[in-house]
Amino acid sequence: MKDKKYPVLYATNLMGTLYKHCSIHPTVYFNIRLNEDMLKSDEDYQSYMEQIIDECYVNIVNKFTFSQALKVTNNKIPFIIFRGNVDKGMVKQFCRTLLDEVSFSTKASHVADYMMIDTMFMQIGKAPKFYRVNSVGDKLSETDFLSLYGETLESSEKPEDAGWLTTYYDFKRGPAKSEEEQEEIVTW
């Protein structure tokens, strides 16, 4: 019988986490692609999108706390692994919601790369467990995982603001001033 090979995500140390060496977990990758027209016409757009990608991962982890989500970065590529009972359809729908919110906020259509597969989670430098030796595949971040497992999500025709992400207007306006920095208004 041939064992199924799982793509592998690595961590430097698993001490203090709920995850075990050589365990199998649902893993998501989500990345909103830059809109080329906005990139050429707006100088703030790229820095906004860098912030939004980080916010997306934070929101996915926070939304699925009961699934004990954990952000893992391999080769500077972020992934989120889930320990348990995650509804894969709900994760995909939430990613679409985030994509729609970016499209609504920037008033430009966006697409995203999305992937949800089972991966093996291993500690660097530690040998695989004897019952998982034949299941160890290639390092996920060193494969062309999007062409192998990914799909493209498109924003809806009428995107809406769900309130999960910083709006483009708020980003361009800058951080809110603290009470000390605000000009004192005196009424007579």
N, C-alpha and C positions, 0 to 999 in steps of 0.2 A: 504494500500500500504506500502510495506516495504522499508525503506530508505537504500541506499547503505552505508555501513560503510567504511570509509577511514582510512588507517593507518595514525598516527599523528606524525609530527615533532614538537618539542617544541623549543621555544626561550625564553630567560630570559626577553627580552624587545623588543617590536616591534616599539618603538618610533624612528622616524627618518628613517624608512625604507619605501619602497614602498608597503610592504606587509601588509595585514589586518588580524586581528585575525579571525580564522576559515575560511580562504580562501583556495580554492583547487588549487593545482599547480602540473604540471608535475615535477617529481623528478627523478634524476639519481644517481646511485651508480656505481662506477667504481674502481676496485682494481686489479692490476696486481699481480698474484701469483709469489712467488719466485721459481726459477729453482733450484731444489734440487742438481743437479750435480754441478752447479756453486757455490752454497752455501757452499758445502763441499770443493771445490778446490780453491776458491778465497776469501781471507779475506776482501777485499774491497767491495765485491758484495752487502752485506746486507745494508751497509750504502749508497751505490749508489741507491739501490732500494727505500730506505726510502726517499731520496731526490727526486727521480723520481716520486713517488706517489704524493708528494706535488706539483711538477711541473705540473703533469697531471691535477690536480684540478684547478690550477691557469690558465692553458691554456684553459681548458673548459670554465671557467668563462669569460676569455678574448675573446675567439672566438665567444661566443654567447652574446655579449653585448646588441644587440637589443632585446633580450629576457629577459633582466634584470636579469641575473643569479646571484644567491647568494649562497655562501657556508655556510652550516649549519652543525654543529657538535652536535650529540646526543650520549651520552655514548662513547665518543672518536671515533665515527664512522662518517666520513665525507659524506655528501650528497650535491647535488646541486639542488636547486629549481629554476624554471624558472617562471617568472611572466606572460609571454604572449606567443606570437606567435612563439613557438619553433618547429622546424621541427624535430620530434623524429628520423626519419631516418638519418638526417644529424648528430645528436648527436652520434648515434651509429656508423656511418661511421667514425666520427672523433676519437672516442675511439679506433676503429680498427686501424686507422692510428697511434695513439700514441703507441698502442701495437706492431705494426710492427716496429716502430722506435726503441723501446727497444730491440726487437729481433735482428734487424740489428746491433745495437750498441754493444750488448753483444755477438753477434754471437751464440746465443742459443735460442731455441724455447721457447716461453712463452705463457701462457694462462691467461685470465682475467675473473673475475666475473663482470657481468654487469646486471643492473636492471634499468628499466624506468617504473614508475607507477605514478598515481595521488595520492597525499597525502594532508592531511589537515595540515595547518600551524597554530599553536596556541601559545599564550603566557602563560608561566607557572603561575599558580595561578589565572588565569582569567577564569570565567565560560564560557562555550560555548554559542554562540548566540542561541536564542530560536529556530530558524529555522534550526539549525545544530545539535541540541542535539542528535537526533537519528542517525546522521552520524558519530559520533565520535567513532573511532576504537581504537585499541591498539597502544601503542607507537611503532613506526616502528623499532627502534633500539633494542627493547626488544623482538621482534619476530624473528623467523627464516626466515627473509625476502628473503634470497637467495634461499632457497628451495621452498618458496611460489611464488615468482615473478621473480627470477633471471634466468640468462642463462650464459653459458660459451662462451667466445669469444676466438678463436684461431688465432694465427698469421698466415699470409699467407706463402706459400712455398718460395716465393722470396720477403722478406721484403725489404723496402727501407727507406732511411733516408729522412724525410720530413723537418727537421730543427726546430722542435718544442721543443725538449728536449736536455738536456746536454748529450753529447756522453759519453760513458764509458771511452774512451781514455782521453777526457778532464777532466773527474772527477778524474781519476788516476793520471794525470799529476799535478793536483792541480790548485789553482787559479793563474791567470796571475799576474806576478809581476808588481808593480807600476813602474813608470818611475824612481822614486828615488831609488828603490831597485835594479833595473837592473844595471848591471855592465856597466860602461862607456866605450865605444869603441872609441879609438882614431885612426884616420887614418892619415898617414904621406904622 
